[in-house]
Amino acid sequence: MSTHPAHPFDYAALDAYLNGDLPFLKRLACARHLKRCPRCRAVLERVKSDNQLWADISAAETTPPDANPTNHEC
């Protein structure tokens, strides 16, 4: 999503919003914008989904083979 007057928050800004990394006033402006903009709320949901996917991938990569119950010999 490109940044323009109607949509001042791009993917990176919405990711920062979710992570609590936006400065206070930008966070307030983002929250206000999200209340009235279904398009940006949809992008926010995509950011959440992507973040969860990356967390799942990271967890799978750090799980030792012994901890995976499907990785055993019968």
ABEGO torsion letter per residue (X at the ends): XBBBAABABBAAAAAAAAAGABBAAAAAAAAAAAAABAAAAAAAAAAAAAAAAAAAAAAAAABBAAABAABBBX
